[in-house]
Amino acid sequence: MEKTVCELFAGVGGFRCGLNQIHTIEDTKKNEKWKTVWFNQWEPADHSVQWAHDCYVNRFGTCLDLAGKDTTNYDINKVNKKNVPDHNLLVGGFPCQDYSVASSLATSKGIEGKKGVLWWDIRDMLEAKGAPFVLLENVDRLIKSPAKQRGRDFGIILACFRDLGYTVEWRVINAAEYGFQQRRRRTFIFAYKNSTKYADRLNAKVDFDITESEDPNKNLDAVFKLLESDGFFAGVFPVKKPDEKKISVTTIPTIGEVSERFTFGFENTGIMKDGKVYTIKTYPLYEGNNITIGDIIEKGDVDESFFIPKDQLYYTDPSVNHSDESEDKLPSAARHTWQYLKGGKKIKRRANNGHEYVFSEGPISMVDEYDKPARTMLTSEGNFSRTTHIVRDYKTQRIRLLTPVEMERIQGFPSDWTKECLVNGKLEEMPTKKRRFMMGNALVVNLIEQMEKSLSDIFEKES
């Protein structure tokens, strides 16, 4: 089968980099074994310059649709999907702001949110073009969203795949648990048409034709083997032998019923075929070394703008990692230091009903040291935020923010990948703030590179 790809919500090209083992900018000049026939990237918040799209085009060039038009920077909702070139693999990190760890699960809007609705554009693309294989990425809480009806959103996605004739495997993967340089947990979805040879091979191992009147557990041994060793993710990201007592089974009803009343506790690993779901909690099996911050940090001179002035680091002795404002607030200058921001707190607050209470939170490490993988990067990276990384400069040992190159390395991109964009035919440097946003929004390229090995094997056997 020809390795043709359509990349939706492409960002700066993480899937394409991973599929084609692009480790340096020079690698883009080599022939790609996975041919991207079309991509789409449009950011409604970027009014003057479409930074992500223009970075992608600078590295890879553009693609025309079947009508001879460049629609790669159109709102995907307005794209005529029948005009997208045929492709055998659809990939995408579909927008996840509505499920993001940057906001609480209770306030996230899930698939009804402003960007969550973009799932339907993936569904429409599948209906229009019928890609035999699909690989998608989203935040880990996708499988539990929304809070008021846990599992509904993922149930809708599975129902859509079922109605279009796909089987779906999923796995929540933390990149650092398989040796990579970021503690980033994401849901990956691999779907394939029931008419593929790959589906035939799996169907020969697992009997999904179980009626509601039959014992759903009669198939568990085969399902365990599928999720533990035979399935798509199991071959790339090994897991420990699952606990057979914790497997859950359900049947996905119609999309309308899912939307109105469906709830289910999806676990981090599972499979769905013809609406029948088997899901189980698995644990990673990895015994190798980890890439750490020390491995990716820049070793030479770093621009002074990244260093944090001493008066913004500490408001008192550096050993203090708690503040108590249950009686009186600290001075404003003290509260605008990294020590205060990342330290444990007790703060007097008043609820809407007038009730006073003390909010408290524990401390986190102020400096991200060399011996661990990075924490999850968010789009707010670099802001005066509790989640922002601050590190010791390798050369001077002074404390500073991450550089754009270090953030690119944390996500597995080549160094300086986002440095320049092709804006209206001219090269422009991307602002540092935008480079931070791009990386906070990206995926860990290394994971896609690992999955590519299995994808290549599957495609070769489809021929």
C-alpha positions as CSV (number, residue, x, y, z in Angstrom):
1,M,0.0,0.0,0.0
2,E,1.3,3.4,-0.9
3,K,2.4,5.5,2.1
4,T,0.3,8.6,1.4
5,V,-0.7,10.9,4.3
6,C,-3.2,13.7,5.0
7,E,-2.2,15.7,8.1
8,L,-5.0,17.7,9.8
9,F,-4.4,20.3,12.5
10,A,-0.8,20.0,11.4
11,G,0.8,22.6,13.7
12,V,4.4,22.9,12.7
13,G,4.6,19.3,11.4
14,G,5.1,16.9,14.3
15,F,3.5,13.9,12.7
16,R,5.4,14.5,9.4
17,C,8.7,14.8,11.3
18,G,8.0,11.6,13.2
19,L,6.8,9.5,10.2
20,N,9.9,10.5,8.2
21,Q,12.5,10.5,11.0
22,I,13.4,14.1,10.5
23,H,16.0,14.9,13.2
24,T,17.7,17.9,11.6
25,I,16.5,20.7,9.3
26,E,18.7,19.2,6.6
27,D,16.7,16.0,6.7
28,T,13.8,17.8,5.0
29,K,15.8,17.8,1.8
30,K,15.8,14.0,1.7
31,N,13.0,12.0,0.0
32,E,10.3,11.3,2.5
33,K,9.1,7.7,2.6
34,W,5.6,8.9,3.8
35,K,4.3,11.2,1.1
36,T,2.1,14.0,2.5
37,V,-0.4,14.7,-0.2
38,W,-2.3,17.5,1.8
39,F,-2.3,19.1,5.1
40,N,-4.3,21.8,6.9
41,Q,-3.3,24.3,9.6
42,W,-5.4,27.3,10.5
43,E,-5.3,29.2,13.8
44,P,-8.3,31.6,14.3
45,A,-6.4,33.6,16.9
46,D,-3.6,34.5,14.5
47,H,-5.1,37.4,12.6
48,S,-2.0,39.0,10.9
49,V,0.4,36.0,10.4
50,Q,-0.4,32.3,10.5
51,W,2.8,31.4,12.3
52,A,2.3,27.6,12.5
53,H,1.2,27.2,8.9
54,D,4.0,29.5,7.6
55,C,6.6,27.5,9.6
56,Y,5.2,24.3,8.2
57,V,5.4,25.7,4.6
58,N,8.9,27.0,5.2
59,R,10.1,23.5,6.1
60,F,8.0,21.3,3.7
61,G,6.4,23.5,1.1
62,T,2.7,23.5,0.4
63,C,0.2,21.1,-1.2
64,L,-2.6,21.7,-3.7
65,D,-6.0,20.1,-3.6
66,L,-7.6,18.3,-6.5
67,A,-9.1,21.5,-7.8
68,G,-5.5,22.9,-8.0
69,K,-6.0,25.3,-5.1
70,D,-3.9,25.8,-2.0
71,T,-6.4,25.4,0.8
72,T,-3.9,24.3,3.4
73,N,-4.5,27.5,5.4
74,Y,-8.3,27.6,5.2
75,D,-10.6,27.0,8.2
76,I,-11.0,23.2,7.9
77,N,-14.7,23.6,8.4
78,K,-14.9,25.5,5.1
79,V,-12.7,23.1,3.1
80,N,-14.5,20.9,0.5
81,K,-13.2,17.6,1.7
82,K,-14.0,15.8,-1.5
83,N,-11.3,18.0,-3.1
84,V,-8.6,16.7,-0.7
85,P,-6.3,14.2,-2.5
86,D,-6.8,10.5,-1.7
87,H,-4.6,9.2,1.1
88,N,-4.1,5.9,3.0
89,L,-3.3,7.4,6.4
90,L,-5.1,10.3,8.1
91,V,-3.2,11.8,11.0
92,G,-3.8,14.7,13.3
93,G,-3.4,16.1,16.8
94,F,-6.9,17.5,16.8
95,P,-7.4,20.7,18.9
96,C,-7.5,19.9,22.6
97,Q,-7.9,23.3,24.3
98,D,-11.3,22.3,25.6
99,Y,-9.9,19.2,27.4
100,S,-6.5,20.8,28.4
101,V,-4.7,20.2,31.7
102,A,-4.4,24.0,31.8
103,S,-8.0,24.1,33.0
104,S,-9.9,21.9,35.4
105,L,-11.8,18.9,34.1
106,A,-15.0,20.3,35.7
107,T,-14.8,23.5,33.7
108,S,-13.8,22.0,30.3
109,K,-16.5,21.9,27.7
110,G,-15.3,18.8,25.9
111,I,-16.6,17.9,22.4
112,E,-19.2,20.7,22.7
113,G,-16.5,23.3,23.2
114,K,-15.4,25.9,20.6
115,K,-12.6,23.7,19.3
116,G,-13.9,20.3,20.4
117,V,-16.5,20.6,17.6
118,L,-13.6,20.2,15.1
119,W,-13.8,16.4,15.7
120,W,-16.7,16.5,13.2
121,D,-14.3,17.7,10.5
122,I,-12.2,14.6,11.1
123,R,-15.4,12.6,10.8
124,D,-16.4,14.4,7.6
125,M,-12.9,13.8,6.1
126,L,-13.2,10.1,6.9
127,E,-16.6,9.9,5.2
128,A,-15.4,11.9,2.2
129,K,-12.1,10.1,1.6
130,G,-12.3,6.8,3.5
131,A,-8.7,6.6,4.6
132,P,-7.9,2.9,5.5
133,F,-5.8,3.9,8.5
134,V,-6.0,6.8,11.0
135,L,-3.7,7.9,13.8
136,L,-4.8,10.7,16.1
137,E,-3.5,12.4,19.3
138,N,-5.3,14.3,22.0
139,V,-4.9,15.0,25.7
140,D,-5.3,12.2,28.2
141,R,-8.5,13.5,29.7
142,L,-10.3,13.0,26.4
143,I,-11.4,9.5,27.5
144,K,-13.0,11.0,30.7
145,S,-14.6,14.2,29.3
146,P,-16.8,15.9,30.2
147,A,-17.0,15.9,34.0
148,K,-20.9,16.0,34.0
149,Q,-21.1,12.8,31.8
150,R,-17.8,10.9,32.0
151,G,-16.8,9.1,28.8
152,R,-19.5,10.7,26.6
153,D,-17.1,12.5,24.3
154,F,-14.9,9.5,23.7
155,G,-18.1,7.4,23.2
156,I,-19.2,9.8,20.5
157,I,-15.8,9.5,18.7
158,L,-16.0,5.6,18.9
159,A,-19.6,5.7,17.6
160,C,-18.5,7.7,14.6
161,F,-15.7,5.3,13.8
162,R,-18.1,2.3,14.2
163,D,-20.6,3.9,11.9
164,L,-18.0,4.4,9.2
165,G,-16.7,0.8,9.4
166,Y,-13.6,1.2,11.5
167,T,-12.1,-0.7,14.4
168,V,-10.3,1.4,17.0
169,E,-7.4,0.8,19.4
170,W,-6.3,3.4,21.9
171,R,-3.6,3.9,24.5
172,V,-2.8,6.8,26.9
173,I,1.0,7.1,26.7
174,N,3.4,9.1,28.9
175,A,6.5,9.7,26.7
176,A,8.8,9.7,29.7
177,E,7.7,6.2,30.7
178,Y,9.2,5.0,27.5
179,G,12.5,6.8,27.9
180,F,11.8,10.1,26.2
181,Q,12.5,13.6,27.4
182,Q,9.1,14.8,28.6
183,R,6.5,13.7,31.1
184,R,3.7,14.3,28.7
185,R,0.6,12.0,28.8
186,R,-1.5,11.9,25.7
187,T,-4.3,9.7,24.2
188,F,-3.4,8.1,20.9
189,I,-6.1,6.6,18.7
190,F,-5.3,4.1,15.9
191,A,-8.2,3.2,13.7
192,Y,-8.4,1.0,10.6
193,K,-11.1,0.0,8.2
194,N,-12.7,-3.4,8.8
195,S,-12.0,-4.2,5.2
196,T,-8.2,-4.1,5.6
197,K,-5.9,-7.1,5.8
198,Y,-4.7,-5.8,9.1
199,A,-8.3,-6.1,10.5
200,D,-8.5,-9.6,9.0
201,R,-5.4,-10.7,10.9
202,L,-6.7,-9.4,14.2
203,N,-10.2,-10.8,13.6
204,A,-8.7,-14.2,13.2
205,K,-7.4,-13.9,16.8
206,V,-10.3,-12.2,18.5
207,D,-14.0,-13.1,18.3
208,F,-16.0,-9.9,18.6
209,D,-19.3,-11.4,17.6
210,I,-20.6,-11.6,21.1
211,T,-24.3,-11.0,21.7
212,E,-25.7,-9.3,24.7
213,S,-27.1,-12.6,25.9
214,E,-23.7,-14.2,25.8
215,D,-21.0,-14.0,28.5
216,P,-18.8,-11.1,27.5
217,N,-15.9,-12.5,29.4
218,K,-15.6,-15.6,27.1
219,N,-13.3,-13.6,24.8
220,L,-11.0,-12.1,27.5
221,D,-8.0,-14.3,26.9
222,A,-7.8,-13.3,23.2
223,V,-8.4,-9.6,24.1
224,F,-5.7,-9.6,26.7
225,K,-3.3,-11.0,24.2
226,L,-4.3,-8.3,21.7
227,L,-3.8,-5.5,24.1
228,E,-0.7,-7.0,25.7
229,S,1.2,-8.1,22.6
230,D,-0.6,-8.4,19.3
231,G,-2.2,-4.9,18.9
232,F,-0.8,-1.8,17.3
233,F,0.4,-0.1,20.5
234,A,1.5,-3.2,22.3
235,G,4.2,-4.0,19.8
236,V,5.7,-0.5,20.1
237,F,5.0,0.4,23.8
238,P,5.1,-2.8,25.9
239,V,3.0,-3.1,29.0
240,K,3.1,-5.4,32.0
241,K,0.6,-8.3,32.1
242,P,-2.8,-6.7,32.7
243,D,-4.9,-7.4,35.8
244,E,-7.6,-9.6,34.4
245,K,-10.0,-8.5,37.1
246,K,-10.1,-5.0,35.9
247,I,-11.3,-5.4,32.3
248,S,-14.5,-3.5,31.5
249,V,-16.9,-4.3,28.6
250,T,-19.6,-2.2,27.1
251,T,-21.5,-1.6,23.9
252,I,-21.6,1.8,22.3
253,P,-25.2,2.8,21.5
254,T,-26.3,5.2,18.7
255,I,-24.6,8.6,18.6
256,G,-27.8,10.2,19.8
257,E,-28.1,7.9,22.8
258,V,-24.4,8.5,23.6
259,S,-24.9,12.2,23.5
260,E,-28.0,12.1,25.8
261,R,-27.2,9.5,28.4
262,F,-24.0,7.4,27.8
263,T,-21.4,7.3,30.6
264,F,-18.5,4.8,30.9
265,G,-15.2,4.5,32.6
266,F,-12.8,4.1,29.7
267,E,-9.4,3.0,30.9
268,N,-6.0,3.9,29.3
269,T,-6.0,1.0,27.0
270,G,-8.7,-0.5,24.9
271,I,-10.2,-1.6,21.6
272,M,-13.6,-1.2,19.9
273,K,-15.0,-3.2,17.1
274,D,-18.6,-3.0,15.8
275,G,-19.5,-1.0,18.9
276,K,-18.2,-3.6,21.4
277,V,-15.6,-2.1,23.8
278,Y,-13.0,-3.8,25.9
279,T,-10.9,-1.6,28.1
280,I,-8.3,-2.2,30.8
281,K,-5.8,-0.2,32.8
282,T,-2.2,-1.1,31.7
283,Y,1.2,-0.2,33.1
284,P,4.3,0.6,31.0
285,L,7.1,-2.0,30.7
286,Y,10.3,-0.2,30.0
287,E,13.8,-0.9,31.5
288,G,16.0,1.5,29.5
289,N,17.5,4.9,30.2
290,N,15.6,8.2,30.1
291,I,16.5,11.3,28.1
292,T,16.7,14.1,30.6
293,I,16.8,17.9,30.7
294,G,20.6,17.6,31.1
295,D,20.7,15.8,27.7
296,I,18.8,18.5,25.9
297,I,20.0,21.7,27.6
298,E,22.0,24.2,25.5
299,K,25.7,24.0,26.5
300,G,26.9,27.3,25.1
301,D,26.1,31.0,25.6
302,V,22.5,31.9,26.1
303,D,21.0,35.3,25.4
304,E,20.7,37.4,28.6
305,S,16.9,37.9,28.0
306,F,16.3,34.4,29.2
307,F,17.9,34.9,32.6
308,I,15.7,35.7,35.6
309,P,16.8,38.7,37.7
310,K,17.6,37.8,41.3
311,D,14.9,40.1,42.7
312,Q,12.3,38.1,40.8
313,L,13.6,34.7,42.0
314,Y,13.3,34.9,45.8
315,Y,11.5,37.2,48.3
316,T,13.1,35.5,51.3
317,D,15.6,32.8,52.1
318,P,15.9,30.4,49.1
319,S,15.2,27.4,51.4
320,V,11.7,28.6,52.2
321,N,9.1,26.8,50.0
322,H,5.8,27.7,51.8
323,S,4.0,30.9,52.3
324,D,1.1,31.6,54.8
325,E,-1.4,34.2,53.9
326,S,-4.2,32.8,56.0
327,E,-4.1,36.0,58.0
328,D,-2.4,38.7,56.0
329,K,-1.3,38.9,52.4
330,L,2.4,39.2,51.5
331,P,3.6,42.4,49.9
332,S,3.0,42.6,46.1
333,A,6.8,42.4,45.4
334,A,7.0,39.1,47.3
335,R,4.0,37.6,45.5
336,H,5.6,38.4,42.1
337,T,8.6,36.1,42.6
338,W,9.1,32.5,41.3
339,Q,9.7,31.4,44.9
340,Y,6.2,32.4,45.9
341,L,4.6,31.2,42.7
342,K,6.1,27.6,42.9
343,G,5.9,27.3,46.6
344,G,3.2,25.9,48.8
345,K,0.5,28.4,49.9
346,K,-2.2,29.1,52.3
347,I,-4.4,32.0,51.1
348,K,-7.6,33.4,52.7
349,R,-10.4,33.4,50.2
350,R,-14.1,34.3,50.2
351,A,-16.7,32.2,48.3
352,N,-19.6,33.7,46.4
353,N,-21.9,33.1,49.3
354,G,-19.7,35.1,51.6
355,H,-18.1,32.0,53.3
356,E,-14.4,32.5,54.1
357,Y,-12.0,29.6,53.7
358,V,-8.3,29.0,53.4
359,F,-7.1,27.7,50.0
360,S,-3.9,25.7,50.1
361,E,-1.6,24.0,47.6
362,G,1.7,22.1,48.0
363,P,5.0,23.2,46.6
364,I,6.6,22.1,43.4
365,S,10.3,22.1,42.5
366,M,11.3,25.6,41.7
367,V,14.1,24.6,39.4
368,D,13.8,21.7,36.9
369,E,17.1,19.9,37.5
370,Y,19.1,18.1,34.9
371,D,18.5,14.5,36.1
372,K,14.8,14.2,35.1
373,P,12.7,14.5,32.0
374,A,10.9,17.8,31.5
375,R,7.4,18.2,32.9
376,T,4.5,18.7,30.5
377,M,5.0,21.8,28.4
378,L,1.9,24.0,28.0
379,T,1.1,26.8,25.6
380,S,1.7,29.2,28.6
381,E,5.4,28.1,28.8
382,G,7.7,31.1,29.5
383,N,4.9,33.1,31.2
384,F,5.1,34.0,34.9
385,S,3.2,30.8,35.6
386,R,3.6,27.9,38.1
387,T,3.8,25.5,35.2
388,T,6.7,27.3,33.4
389,H,10.1,25.5,33.5
390,I,13.0,27.3,35.0
391,V,16.5,25.7,34.7
392,R,20.1,26.2,35.7
393,D,22.1,27.5,32.8
394,Y,24.7,24.9,31.9
395,K,27.5,27.3,31.4
396,T,26.9,29.9,34.2
397,Q,24.6,27.9,36.6
398,R,22.4,31.0,36.8
399,I,18.6,30.4,36.7
400,R,16.7,31.1,33.5
401,L,13.8,30.2,31.3
402,L,14.0,27.5,28.6
403,T,15.2,28.7,25.2
404,P,13.2,28.0,22.1
405,V,15.7,25.4,21.0
406,E,15.4,23.5,24.3
407,M,11.6,23.5,24.0
408,E,11.9,22.1,20.5
409,R,14.2,19.4,21.8
410,I,11.8,18.6,24.6
411,Q,9.2,17.9,22.0
412,G,11.6,15.9,19.8
413,F,11.8,18.5,17.0
414,P,15.1,19.5,15.3
415,S,16.9,22.4,16.8
416,D,15.6,25.8,15.5
417,W,12.7,24.1,13.7
418,T,10.4,27.1,14.5
419,K,13.0,29.8,14.1
420,E,11.9,31.0,10.7
421,C,8.6,31.1,8.8
422,L,7.8,31.8,5.1
423,V,5.4,34.7,5.4
424,N,4.0,36.0,2.0
425,G,7.0,34.5,0.3
426,K,9.6,36.1,2.6
427,L,11.5,34.6,5.5
428,E,10.6,36.1,8.9
429,E,11.8,35.1,12.4
430,M,9.0,33.7,14.6
431,P,8.7,35.7,17.9
432,T,9.9,33.8,20.9
433,K,6.4,33.9,22.5
434,K,5.0,32.2,19.4
435,R,7.7,29.6,19.4
436,R,6.8,28.8,23.0
437,F,3.1,28.5,22.0
438,M,3.9,26.2,19.1
439,M,5.9,23.8,21.3
440,G,3.3,23.8,24.1
441,N,0.7,22.9,21.5
442,A,2.8,20.1,19.8
443,L,3.2,16.4,20.4
444,V,6.3,14.4,21.3
445,V,7.7,13.6,17.8
446,N,9.7,10.6,19.2
447,L,6.4,8.7,19.9
448,I,5.3,9.0,16.3
449,E,8.7,7.9,15.1
450,Q,8.3,4.8,17.3
451,M,4.9,4.0,15.9
452,E,6.1,4.5,12.3
453,K,7.9,1.1,12.5
454,S,4.6,-0.7,13.1
455,L,2.8,1.4,10.5
456,S,5.4,0.6,7.8
457,D,5.0,-3.1,8.6
458,I,1.2,-2.9,8.3
459,F,1.4,-1.0,5.0
460,E,3.8,-3.5,3.5
461,K,1.5,-6.3,4.3
462,E,-1.5,-4.5,2.8
463,S,0.1,-4.6,-0.7
